[in-house]
Amino acid sequence: MRVGAATLFVLALAIGIAQGQPTQSAGEPAVGDGSTVRLEYTLTDDAGKVLDSNRGRDPLTYTQGQQQIIPGLEKALAGMRAGEEKAVTVAPEEGYGPIDPAAQTEVPKEAIPPDALTVGTQLVARSPSGETRLVRVKEIKDGTVVIDLNHPLAGMILHFAVKVLKVEPPLPK
């Protein structure tokens, strides 16, 4: 029996559907350097606790290759196309880094709002240049407060469930 190209395409399409694979056409742009990507994600920890999600909200939009998202996730998204979904596990080294025990500082107790003087409270700190970052109250002493400067997700293995919603190829230069 002779099989034509159309029959092979239908067969491949049926196999992809049966295996739960996306059925995007090869003509759809893939995530590559300079692409504008819109995606939906849910981030969980090792115990399965949801840490963050944008499902049902505006998509996360970033430019591939511009270091706007953590390196491990950016690498995993390369080559994906609109409609594709993937589970991605990111080690601390490719996420927010390992915990740095030296990344702490003591500040005068008066520098912390009174309602934030509880171990574990997250605060937003501003550098002299205006940059902001999340910090946590680690310890409260008599006249000072020890602040942990590590990112709250540092040292964690991160689990992402991602779905690429749209990929716009880079603009010609």
C-alpha positions as CSV (number, residue, x, y, z in Angstrom):
1,M,0.0,0.0,0.0
2,R,1.3,3.4,-0.9
3,V,1.0,6.2,1.7
4,G,0.9,9.8,0.6
5,A,2.3,12.9,2.4
6,A,-1.2,13.9,3.6
7,T,-1.8,10.5,5.1
8,L,1.5,10.6,6.9
9,F,0.7,14.1,8.3
10,V,-2.7,12.9,9.6
11,L,-1.0,9.8,11.1
12,A,1.6,12.0,12.8
13,L,-1.0,14.3,14.1
14,A,-3.0,11.4,15.5
15,I,0.0,10.0,17.2
16,G,0.8,13.4,18.7
17,I,-2.7,13.7,20.1
18,A,-2.7,10.2,21.4
19,Q,0.6,10.8,23.2
20,G,-0.6,14.1,24.6
21,Q,1.9,16.1,22.6
22,P,1.2,19.6,21.4
23,T,0.1,19.8,17.8
24,Q,1.6,23.1,16.8
25,S,2.6,23.5,13.2
26,A,6.3,23.8,12.4
27,G,5.6,27.3,11.1
28,E,4.9,28.6,14.6
29,P,7.9,30.7,15.9
30,A,10.0,29.0,18.6
31,V,11.4,30.7,21.7
32,G,14.9,31.9,20.7
33,D,17.2,34.8,21.6
34,G,15.4,38.1,21.2
35,S,11.9,36.5,21.1
36,T,9.2,38.2,23.2
37,V,7.5,35.4,25.1
38,R,4.2,35.3,27.0
39,L,3.7,32.5,29.4
40,E,1.6,31.1,32.1
41,Y,3.3,29.4,35.1
42,T,2.8,27.9,38.5
43,L,5.8,27.7,40.8
44,T,5.9,25.1,43.6
45,D,8.5,23.9,46.1
46,D,9.6,20.4,46.8
47,A,6.6,19.7,49.0
48,G,4.2,20.8,46.2
49,K,3.3,24.1,47.9
50,V,2.4,26.8,45.4
51,L,4.8,29.7,45.8
52,D,3.6,31.8,42.9
53,S,1.3,31.6,39.9
54,N,-0.1,33.8,37.2
55,R,-2.8,31.3,36.0
56,G,-6.0,33.2,35.4
57,R,-4.1,36.5,35.4
58,D,-2.0,38.5,32.9
59,P,0.8,36.4,31.3
60,L,4.4,36.8,32.3
61,T,6.1,38.6,29.3
62,Y,9.8,38.6,28.9
63,T,12.5,38.7,26.2
64,Q,14.5,35.5,25.7
65,G,18.2,35.9,26.2
66,Q,17.9,39.2,28.2
67,Q,18.3,37.6,31.6
68,Q,14.8,38.8,32.7
69,I,13.9,35.5,34.3
70,I,16.1,32.9,36.1
71,P,18.6,31.1,33.9
72,G,17.3,27.6,34.5
73,L,13.8,28.5,33.4
74,E,15.0,30.5,30.4
75,K,17.2,27.6,29.2
76,A,14.2,25.2,29.5
77,L,11.9,27.4,27.5
78,A,14.3,27.7,24.5
79,G,12.8,26.0,21.4
80,M,9.3,25.8,22.8
81,R,6.3,27.1,20.7
82,A,3.0,28.6,21.6
83,G,0.6,26.1,23.1
84,E,3.4,23.8,24.5
85,E,3.5,23.0,28.2
86,K,6.4,21.7,30.2
87,A,7.3,20.8,33.8
88,V,10.7,22.4,34.7
89,T,12.8,21.7,37.7
90,V,15.4,24.4,38.5
91,A,18.3,23.8,40.9
92,P,19.4,26.7,43.2
93,E,22.5,27.4,41.0
94,E,20.2,28.0,38.0
95,G,17.6,29.8,40.1
96,Y,18.2,32.3,42.9
97,G,21.5,30.8,44.0
98,P,22.5,28.9,47.1
99,I,22.1,30.4,50.5
100,D,25.0,32.7,51.4
101,P,25.5,32.6,55.2
102,A,27.5,35.9,54.9
103,A,24.6,37.7,53.2
104,Q,23.3,39.3,56.4
105,T,23.7,42.7,58.0
106,E,22.8,44.4,61.3
107,V,20.8,47.6,61.2
108,P,19.7,49.8,64.1
109,K,16.3,48.7,65.5
110,E,14.9,52.2,64.8
111,A,15.4,51.6,61.0
112,I,12.8,48.8,61.1
113,P,9.1,49.7,61.3
114,P,7.8,48.6,64.8
115,D,5.1,46.3,63.3
116,A,7.9,44.5,61.3
117,L,9.9,43.5,64.4
118,T,9.1,39.8,64.1
119,V,11.5,37.1,63.0
120,G,10.6,36.0,59.4
121,T,9.0,39.3,58.4
122,Q,9.8,40.2,54.8
123,L,10.7,43.8,54.0
124,V,11.6,45.7,50.9
125,A,15.0,47.3,51.2
126,R,16.2,50.1,49.0
127,S,19.9,50.6,48.1
128,P,21.5,54.1,47.8
129,S,21.1,53.8,44.0
130,G,17.4,53.1,44.4
131,E,17.3,49.4,43.6
132,T,14.9,47.4,45.8
133,R,15.1,43.8,47.1
134,L,13.3,41.6,49.5
135,V,15.0,41.0,52.8
136,R,13.9,39.1,55.9
137,V,14.2,39.8,59.6
138,K,16.4,37.0,60.9
139,E,17.1,38.0,64.5
140,I,16.1,40.7,66.9
141,K,18.7,41.9,69.4
142,D,18.6,44.6,72.1
143,G,19.5,47.6,69.8
144,T,19.8,46.0,66.4
145,V,18.0,43.7,63.9
146,V,19.8,41.1,61.8
147,I,18.5,41.2,58.2
148,D,19.0,38.2,55.8
149,L,19.8,39.6,52.4
150,N,19.4,36.2,50.6
151,H,16.6,36.1,48.1
152,P,13.6,34.3,49.7
153,L,13.9,31.5,47.2
154,A,17.7,31.1,47.5
155,G,18.7,27.6,48.2
156,M,15.4,26.1,47.0
157,I,14.8,23.6,44.2
158,L,12.0,25.3,42.1
159,H,9.3,23.4,40.2
160,F,7.6,25.3,37.4
161,A,4.6,24.2,35.3
162,V,4.8,26.4,32.3
163,K,2.6,27.0,29.2
164,V,3.9,29.1,26.4
165,L,1.0,31.3,25.3
166,K,2.7,33.4,22.5
167,V,6.1,33.8,20.9
168,E,6.9,36.9,18.8
169,P,10.1,36.5,16.9
170,P,12.8,39.2,17.3
171,L,12.4,42.3,15.2
172,P,14.8,42.5,12.3
173,K,17.8,44.7,12.9
